[in-house]
Amino acid sequence: MKNNPKIIVITGAESTGKSKLTKQLAEYFNVPFVPEIARHYIEHLNRNYVYSDIEAIANKQIEMYNKFCDYDAQFIFMDTWLIVTKIWFEFVFQKKPGWLVPELLKHKIELFLVCDTDLPWIVDPVRENGGKNRDILQNLYIDNLDKYGFKYKIVSGLDKDRFINAKRFIEDF
């Protein structure tokens, strides 16, 4: 009998270990994962990103969700999701497409694991929100998860402790 996978999103501010944790969890549970779409997209632009680029990223996130939600697996882990993209639109452009929130709400996410900002922010050509912006964005993610009634857990810990804490949240879920 085919499993309908539980979709678990790894989210949080920049430089909080989302990609590493997503891969670790997928490997541990031996299931597929959706890598971060924004990073790959932005790294391959030969210019600064614009509003339409963020729309393209959001559409790719939806496409990947739809592709992976039919897999026969216990879980599918996603490295970020539309909640981050929504806030990115609002933070950078002070507006968002009208279709975004309905899309965000129509896709079933079982659990969000929010990576805590207890890891140091590391400079990276794609990252742009260290310092106080990192904390502002982290709070916006959590506020939006609360606003829309999503289930979430905050994952903290350094090195393997972060993975152990995340794994425990999933096993207890």
GROMACS elastic network, one bead per residue, 0.5 to 0.9 nm:
[ bonds ]
;  ai    aj funct       b0    kb
    1    72     6  0.89267   500
    2    71     6  0.84361   500
    2    72     6  0.55163   500
    2    73     6  0.79841   500
    3     6     6  0.89094   500
    3    70     6  0.86378   500
    3    71     6  0.76777   500
    3    73     6  0.57067   500
    3    74     6  0.62810   500
    3    75     6  0.89787   500
    4    69     6  0.71492   500
    4    70     6  0.67691   500
    4    71     6  0.71760   500
    4    72     6  0.63502   500
    4    73     6  0.68384   500
    4    74     6  0.70571   500
    4    75     6  0.82287   500
    5    68     6  0.85583   500
    5    69     6  0.63583   500
    5    70     6  0.74991   500
    5    71     6  0.68282   500
    5    72     6  0.66342   500
    5    73     6  0.52038   500
    5    76     6  0.60542   500
    6    69     6  0.81228   500
    6    73     6  0.82456   500
    6    74     6  0.63175   500
    6    76     6  0.62057   500
    6    77     6  0.84559   500
    6   108     6  0.85831   500
    6   109     6  0.73080   500
    6   110     6  0.58212   500
    6   111     6  0.82095   500
    7    65     6  0.85805   500
    7    68     6  0.89177   500
    7    69     6  0.73121   500
    7    74     6  0.89268   500
    7    75     6  0.58373   500
    7    77     6  0.60715   500
    7    78     6  0.73177   500
    7   108     6  0.72677   500
    7   109     6  0.51505   500
    7   110     6  0.54578   500
    7   111     6  0.69947   500
    7   112     6  0.87715   500
    8    75     6  0.69916   500
    8    76     6  0.61851   500
    8    78     6  0.62253   500
    8    79     6  0.88980   500
    8   109     6  0.61312   500
    8   110     6  0.57974   500
    8   112     6  0.57501   500
    8   113     6  0.73020   500
    8   170     6  0.87239   500
    9    22     6  0.83910   500
    9    76     6  0.83509   500
    9    77     6  0.57450   500
    9    79     6  0.60959   500
    9    80     6  0.58858   500
    9    81     6  0.66530   500
    9   109     6  0.71461   500
    9   110     6  0.82176   500
    9   111     6  0.64265   500
    9   113     6  0.61412   500
    9   114     6  0.83076   500
   10    18     6  0.58556   500
   10    19     6  0.79954   500
   10    21     6  0.76702   500
   10    22     6  0.64020   500
   10    77     6  0.70894   500
   10    78     6  0.60198   500
   10    79     6  0.51301   500
   10    80     6  0.54811   500
   10    81     6  0.80701   500
   10   111     6  0.86741   500
   10   112     6  0.58956   500
   10   114     6  0.60673   500
   10   115     6  0.71223   500
   11    16     6  0.86649   500
   11    18     6  0.62135   500
   11    78     6  0.85148   500
   11    79     6  0.66035   500
   11    81     6  0.73182   500
   11    83     6  0.86041   500
   11    84     6  0.74551   500
   11   112     6  0.67803   500
   11   113     6  0.60744   500
   11   115     6  0.60976   500
   11   141     6  0.82979   500
   12    15     6  0.85423   500
   12    16     6  0.66865   500
   12    17     6  0.87466   500
   12    18     6  0.71852   500
   12    80     6  0.77692   500
   12    84     6  0.78452   500
   12   113     6  0.80479   500
   12   115     6  0.50388   500
   12   116     6  0.68412   500
   12   117     6  0.79187   500
   12   137     6  0.81780   500
   12   138     6  0.59351   500
   12   141     6  0.68247   500
   12   142     6  0.84145   500
   12   154     6  0.89807   500
   13    16     6  0.61838   500
   13    18     6  0.87175   500
   13    84     6  0.85960   500
   13   114     6  0.84439   500
   13   115     6  0.74424   500
   13   116     6  0.78801   500
   13   117     6  0.70330   500
   13   129     6  0.82926   500
   13   130     6  0.89374   500
   13   134     6  0.58656   500
   13   135     6  0.75408   500
   13   136     6  0.89161   500
   13   137     6  0.61643   500
   13   138     6  0.50989   500
   13   139     6  0.88821   500
   13   141     6  0.79776   500
   14    17     6  0.81319   500
   14    18     6  0.83387   500
   14   117     6  0.84487   500
   14   121     6  0.72594   500
   14   122     6  0.87507   500
   14   127     6  0.67746   500
   14   128     6  0.82589   500
   14   129     6  0.68340   500
   14   130     6  0.73908   500
   14   134     6  0.67271   500
   14   137     6  0.87825   500
   14   138     6  0.86476   500
   15    18     6  0.75327   500
   15   117     6  0.79063   500
   15   119     6  0.72742   500
   15   120     6  0.72122   500
   15   121     6  0.51823   500
   15   122     6  0.61782   500
   15   123     6  0.85002   500
   15   124     6  0.88941   500
   15   127     6  0.79885   500
   15   130     6  0.84364   500
   15   134     6  0.89492   500
   16    19     6  0.86368   500
   16   114     6  0.89903   500
   16   115     6  0.56678   500
   16   116     6  0.63684   500
   16   117     6  0.56991   500
   16   118     6  0.74498   500
   16   119     6  0.57166   500
   16   120     6  0.76123   500
   16   121     6  0.73082   500
   17    20     6  0.54011   500
   17    21     6  0.60076   500
   17    22     6  0.85000   500
   17   115     6  0.68723   500
   17   116     6  0.88032   500
   17   119     6  0.76161   500
   17   162     6  0.88461   500
   18    21     6  0.52017   500
   18    22     6  0.59973   500
   18    23     6  0.86651   500
   18    36     6  0.87547   500
   18    79     6  0.63391   500
   18    80     6  0.77198   500
   18   114     6  0.84076   500
   18   115     6  0.64651   500
   19    22     6  0.51109   500
   19    23     6  0.63165   500
   19    24     6  0.86369   500
   19    35     6  0.70664   500
   19    36     6  0.69287   500
   19    79     6  0.59520   500
   19    80     6  0.86535   500
   20    23     6  0.53294   500
   20    24     6  0.61882   500
   20    25     6  0.87009   500
   21    24     6  0.50029   500
   21    25     6  0.60784   500
   21    26     6  0.84947   500
   21    79     6  0.86574   500
   21   115     6  0.87708   500
   21   162     6  0.78155   500
   21   163     6  0.62998   500
   21   166     6  0.81817   500
   22    25     6  0.53501   500
   22    26     6  0.61940   500
   22    27     6  0.86274   500
   22    33     6  0.70735   500
   22    34     6  0.83862   500
   22    35     6  0.78368   500
   22    77     6  0.61997   500
   22    78     6  0.68923   500
   22    79     6  0.59712   500
   23    26     6  0.51403   500
   23    27     6  0.60863   500
   23    28     6  0.85231   500
   23    32     6  0.88680   500
   23    33     6  0.71145   500
   23    35     6  0.82419   500
   23    77     6  0.82867   500
   23    79     6  0.86816   500
   24    27     6  0.52024   500
   24    28     6  0.60689   500
   24    29     6  0.86114   500
   24   163     6  0.71951   500
   25    28     6  0.50504   500
   25    29     6  0.60512   500
   25    30     6  0.80610   500
   25    31     6  0.83207   500
   25    33     6  0.87921   500
   25    77     6  0.75660   500
   25   163     6  0.74069   500
   25   166     6  0.80566   500
   25   167     6  0.70188   500
   26    29     6  0.53276   500
   26    30     6  0.55310   500
   26    31     6  0.50148   500
   26    32     6  0.59050   500
   26    33     6  0.60171   500
   26    75     6  0.82017   500
   26    76     6  0.75795   500
   26    77     6  0.65012   500
   27    31     6  0.66168   500
   27    32     6  0.80906   500
   28    31     6  0.80058   500
   28   167     6  0.87026   500
   29    32     6  0.89052   500
   29    74     6  0.81562   500
   29    75     6  0.78257   500
   30    73     6  0.86526   500
   30    74     6  0.89807   500
   30    75     6  0.89591   500
   31    73     6  0.61437   500
   31    74     6  0.71633   500
   31    75     6  0.63147   500
   31    76     6  0.63743   500
   31    77     6  0.79307   500
   32    68     6  0.80816   500
   32    71     6  0.85189   500
   32    73     6  0.78132   500
   32    75     6  0.77495   500
   32    76     6  0.57324   500
   32    77     6  0.68770   500
   32    78     6  0.89958   500
   33    68     6  0.82093   500
   33    75     6  0.85963   500
   33    76     6  0.54739   500
   33    78     6  0.56388   500
   33    79     6  0.75923   500
   34    37     6  0.80345   500
   34    61     6  0.86969   500
   34    64     6  0.69930   500
   34    65     6  0.79470   500
   34    68     6  0.79070   500
   34    76     6  0.75734   500
   34    77     6  0.62550   500
   34    79     6  0.59841   500
   34    80     6  0.86656   500
   35    40     6  0.88438   500
   35    77     6  0.85651   500
   35    78     6  0.64262   500
   35    79     6  0.52081   500
   35    80     6  0.81450   500
   36    39     6  0.60282   500
   36    40     6  0.70274   500
   36    61     6  0.87394   500
   36    78     6  0.75326   500
   36    80     6  0.62273   500
   36    81     6  0.85178   500
   37    40     6  0.55140   500
   37    41     6  0.61906   500
   37    42     6  0.86843   500
   37    57     6  0.65404   500
   37    58     6  0.87040   500
   37    60     6  0.72648   500
   37    61     6  0.67864   500
   37    79     6  0.79794   500
   37    80     6  0.81860   500
   37    81     6  0.89992   500
   38    41     6  0.50950   500
   38    42     6  0.59748   500
   38    43     6  0.83653   500
   38    54     6  0.80030   500
   38    57     6  0.59154   500
   38    58     6  0.85474   500
   38    61     6  0.87969   500
   38    80     6  0.88755   500
   38    85     6  0.87648   500
   39    42     6  0.53065   500
   39    43     6  0.59436   500
   39    44     6  0.86220   500
   39   126     6  0.68441   500
   39   127     6  0.89113   500
   40    43     6  0.52788   500
   40    44     6  0.64589   500
   41    44     6  0.54844   500
   41    45     6  0.67532   500
   41    53     6  0.83518   500
   41    56     6  0.89534   500
   41    57     6  0.72289   500
   42    45     6  0.53205   500
   42    46     6  0.85897   500
   42    47     6  0.87979   500
   42    48     6  0.81782   500
   42    49     6  0.68663   500
   42    53     6  0.83513   500
   42   126     6  0.70913   500
   43    46     6  0.81314   500
   43   125     6  0.83212   500
   43   126     6  0.68273   500
   44    47     6  0.88998   500
   45    48     6  0.71647   500
   45    49     6  0.73193   500
   46    49     6  0.89372   500
   49    52     6  0.81017   500
   49    53     6  0.59054   500
   49    54     6  0.76019   500
   50    53     6  0.53405   500
   50    54     6  0.68598   500
   50    93     6  0.89234   500
   51    54     6  0.53285   500
   51    55     6  0.65364   500
   51    56     6  0.88630   500
   51    89     6  0.74583   500
   51    92     6  0.88458   500
   51    93     6  0.71719   500
   51    96     6  0.88131   500
   52    56     6  0.62220   500
   52    57     6  0.86697   500
   53    57     6  0.62636   500
   53    58     6  0.86702   500
   54    58     6  0.61813   500
   54    59     6  0.85969   500
   54    85     6  0.71921   500
   54    88     6  0.81247   500
   54    89     6  0.72231   500
   55    58     6  0.50525   500
   55    59     6  0.61787   500
   55    60     6  0.86056   500
   55    85     6  0.85475   500
   55    89     6  0.87730   500
   55    96     6  0.88891   500
   55    97     6  0.78565   500
   55   100     6  0.89785   500
   56    59     6  0.51044   500
   56    60     6  0.61817   500
   56    61     6  0.86453   500
   57    60     6  0.50694   500
   57    61     6  0.62032   500
   57    62     6  0.87301   500
   57    85     6  0.79557   500
   58    61     6  0.50518   500
   58    62     6  0.63729   500
   58    63     6  0.86678   500
   58    81     6  0.80524   500
   58    82     6  0.62899   500
   58    85     6  0.64523   500
   58    86     6  0.85360   500
   58   100     6  0.81334   500
   59    62     6  0.51050   500
   59    63     6  0.61520   500
   59    64     6  0.86517   500
   60    64     6  0.60819   500
   60    65     6  0.84713   500
   61    64     6  0.52021   500
   61    65     6  0.61277   500
   61    66     6  0.86397   500
   61    80     6  0.86381   500
   61    81     6  0.65242   500
   61    82     6  0.70661   500
   62    65     6  0.50377   500
   62    66     6  0.61671   500
   62    67     6  0.85665   500
   62    81     6  0.84269   500
   62    82     6  0.79870   500
   62   103     6  0.81212   500
   62   104     6  0.89346   500
   62   107     6  0.85799   500
   63    66     6  0.51956   500
   63    67     6  0.61859   500
   63    68     6  0.87137   500
   64    68     6  0.60743   500
   64    69     6  0.84150   500
   65    68     6  0.53219   500
   65    69     6  0.58923   500
   65    70     6  0.89652   500
   65    78     6  0.81240   500
   65    81     6  0.89068   500
   65   107     6  0.82593   500
   66    69     6  0.54478   500
   66    70     6  0.72013   500
   66   107     6  0.88151   500
   67    70     6  0.63335   500
   67    71     6  0.77080   500
   68    71     6  0.53678   500
   68    72     6  0.89388   500
   68    76     6  0.70407   500
   69    72     6  0.84483   500
   69    76     6  0.73727   500
   70    73     6  0.86552   500
   71    74     6  0.88855   500
   71    75     6  0.89857   500
   71    76     6  0.81949   500
   72    75     6  0.87620   500
   73    76     6  0.70410   500
   78    81     6  0.69541   500
   80    83     6  0.78391   500
   80    84     6  0.66055   500
   80    85     6  0.84677   500
   81    84     6  0.58992   500
   81    85     6  0.67966   500
   81   104     6  0.85521   500
   82    86     6  0.59080   500
   82    87     6  0.85250   500
   82   100     6  0.77475   500
   82   101     6  0.84923   500
   82   103     6  0.82455   500
   82   104     6  0.59490   500
   83    86     6  0.51770   500
   83    87     6  0.64481   500
   83    88     6  0.86308   500
   83   101     6  0.86066   500
   83   104     6  0.69357   500
   83   141     6  0.69941   500
   83   144     6  0.73764   500
   83   145     6  0.77464   500
   84    87     6  0.52524   500
   84    88     6  0.60521   500
   84    89     6  0.86967   500
   84   137     6  0.89611   500
   84   141     6  0.68078   500
   85    89     6  0.62140   500
   85    90     6  0.86566   500
   85   100     6  0.88928   500
   86    89     6  0.52591   500
   86    90     6  0.63960   500
   86    91     6  0.86476   500
   86    95     6  0.89105   500
   86    96     6  0.66363   500
   86    97     6  0.86896   500
   86   100     6  0.70009   500
   86   101     6  0.76521   500
   86   104     6  0.86678   500
   87    91     6  0.58179   500
   87    92     6  0.83139   500
   87    96     6  0.85014   500
   87   137     6  0.77791   500
   87   140     6  0.72588   500
   87   141     6  0.73204   500
   87   144     6  0.85461   500
   88    91     6  0.51470   500
   88    92     6  0.58784   500
   88    93     6  0.78061   500
   88    94     6  0.89081   500
   88    96     6  0.87935   500
   88   137     6  0.87558   500
   89    92     6  0.55617   500
   89    93     6  0.53275   500
   89    94     6  0.64431   500
   89    95     6  0.59006   500
   89    96     6  0.52954   500
   89    97     6  0.83658   500
   90    93     6  0.54972   500
   90    96     6  0.60562   500
   91    94     6  0.57114   500
   91    95     6  0.81225   500
   91   137     6  0.83365   500
   92    95     6  0.82634   500
   93    96     6  0.75882   500
   96    99     6  0.84709   500
   96   100     6  0.70992   500
   96   101     6  0.88345   500
   97   100     6  0.56096   500
   97   101     6  0.82891   500
   98   101     6  0.70221   500
   98   102     6  0.80083   500
   99   102     6  0.57196   500
   99   103     6  0.62916   500
   99   104     6  0.87575   500
  100   103     6  0.51756   500
  100   104     6  0.60889   500
  100   105     6  0.87142   500
  101   105     6  0.61723   500
  101   106     6  0.85978   500
  102   105     6  0.51867   500
  102   106     6  0.61046   500
  102   107     6  0.89233   500
  103   106     6  0.52137   500
  103   107     6  0.65722   500
  104   107     6  0.60525   500
  104   108     6  0.86616   500
  105   108     6  0.74730   500
  105   148     6  0.77023   500
  109   112     6  0.73237   500
  109   150     6  0.77373   500
  109   151     6  0.83749   500
  110   150     6  0.80431   500
  110   151     6  0.69993   500
  110   152     6  0.87492   500
  111   150     6  0.71776   500
  111   151     6  0.52074   500
  111   152     6  0.54320   500
  111   153     6  0.77551   500
  111   170     6  0.84749   500
  111   173     6  0.84744   500
  112   145     6  0.84098   500
  112   150     6  0.73936   500
  112   151     6  0.62288   500
  112   153     6  0.64868   500
  112   154     6  0.84597   500
  113   151     6  0.87948   500
  113   152     6  0.56483   500
  113   153     6  0.51441   500
  113   154     6  0.58967   500
  113   155     6  0.62833   500
  113   166     6  0.72120   500
  113   169     6  0.84027   500
  114   138     6  0.86831   500
  114   141     6  0.84475   500
  114   142     6  0.79546   500
  114   152     6  0.68617   500
  114   153     6  0.60731   500
  114   155     6  0.58069   500
  114   156     6  0.85777   500
  115   118     6  0.84380   500
  115   153     6  0.86328   500
  115   154     6  0.59511   500
  115   156     6  0.62898   500
  115   162     6  0.84354   500
  116   119     6  0.73722   500
  116   138     6  0.81548   500
  116   154     6  0.61144   500
  116   155     6  0.56770   500
  116   156     6  0.50821   500
  116   157     6  0.80564   500
  117   120     6  0.73004   500
  117   121     6  0.81202   500
  117   134     6  0.80093   500
  117   135     6  0.75628   500
  117   138     6  0.77598   500
  117   156     6  0.77862   500
  118   156     6  0.66051   500
  118   157     6  0.71316   500
  118   158     6  0.76717   500
  119   122     6  0.88982   500
  119   156     6  0.84948   500
  119   157     6  0.80787   500
  119   158     6  0.69349   500
  121   129     6  0.89845   500
  121   130     6  0.62044   500
  121   131     6  0.79864   500
  121   134     6  0.85092   500
  122   127     6  0.84806   500
  122   130     6  0.82122   500
  123   126     6  0.85600   500
  123   127     6  0.67780   500
  123   128     6  0.84308   500
  123   130     6  0.81901   500
  124   127     6  0.52831   500
  124   128     6  0.81195   500
  125   128     6  0.79464   500
  127   130     6  0.77175   500
  128   133     6  0.89054   500
  129   132     6  0.79516   500
  129   133     6  0.53210   500
  129   134     6  0.53413   500
  129   135     6  0.89948   500
  129   137     6  0.82908   500
  130   133     6  0.58480   500
  130   135     6  0.82145   500
  131   134     6  0.56477   500
  131   135     6  0.72615   500
  132   135     6  0.52561   500
  132   136     6  0.62359   500
  132   137     6  0.86598   500
  133   137     6  0.59790   500
  133   138     6  0.83921   500
  134   137     6  0.52537   500
  134   138     6  0.61161   500
  134   139     6  0.86650   500
  135   138     6  0.50163   500
  135   139     6  0.61891   500
  135   140     6  0.85807   500
  136   139     6  0.52646   500
  136   140     6  0.62629   500
  136   141     6  0.88230   500
  137   141     6  0.62091   500
  137   142     6  0.86848   500
  138   141     6  0.51965   500
  138   142     6  0.64230   500
  138   143     6  0.86221   500
  139   142     6  0.51620   500
  139   143     6  0.59666   500
  139   144     6  0.84971   500
  140   144     6  0.60136   500
  140   145     6  0.85068   500
  141   144     6  0.52125   500
  141   145     6  0.61837   500
  141   146     6  0.86534   500
  142   145     6  0.50511   500
  142   146     6  0.62103   500
  142   147     6  0.85111   500
  142   152     6  0.85557   500
  143   146     6  0.51304   500
  143   147     6  0.60048   500
  143   148     6  0.87167   500
  144   148     6  0.61118   500
  144   149     6  0.83111   500
  144   150     6  0.85218   500
  145   148     6  0.54662   500
  145   149     6  0.60121   500
  145   150     6  0.51213   500
  145   151     6  0.73989   500
  145   152     6  0.74042   500
  146   149     6  0.50447   500
  146   150     6  0.62592   500
  146   151     6  0.80605   500
  146   152     6  0.86497   500
  147   150     6  0.79402   500
  153   166     6  0.84565   500
  153   169     6  0.73080   500
  154   166     6  0.85398   500
  155   162     6  0.63098   500
  155   163     6  0.83378   500
  155   165     6  0.62747   500
  155   166     6  0.58708   500
  155   169     6  0.85064   500
  156   161     6  0.77012   500
  156   162     6  0.54144   500
  156   163     6  0.87960   500
  156   165     6  0.71268   500
  156   166     6  0.82635   500
  157   160     6  0.76273   500
  157   163     6  0.79879   500
  157   164     6  0.86156   500
  157   165     6  0.73899   500
  158   161     6  0.54567   500
  158   162     6  0.55091   500
  158   163     6  0.86188   500
  159   162     6  0.59720   500
  159   163     6  0.74403   500
  160   163     6  0.52055   500
  160   164     6  0.61940   500
  160   165     6  0.86323   500
  161   165     6  0.60265   500
  161   166     6  0.85151   500
  162   165     6  0.52211   500
  162   166     6  0.62091   500
  162   167     6  0.85797   500
  163   166     6  0.50985   500
  163   167     6  0.59938   500
  163   168     6  0.84985   500
  164   167     6  0.51087   500
  164   168     6  0.61298   500
  164   169     6  0.87334   500
  165   168     6  0.51421   500
  165   169     6  0.63961   500
  165   170     6  0.88682   500
  166   169     6  0.51529   500
  166   170     6  0.64163   500
  166   171     6  0.87141   500
  167   170     6  0.51682   500
  167   171     6  0.61162   500
  167   172     6  0.85201   500
  168   171     6  0.50836   500
  168   172     6  0.59804   500
  168   173     6  0.83991   500
  169   172     6  0.52095   500
  169   173     6  0.60325   500
  170   173     6  0.50184   500
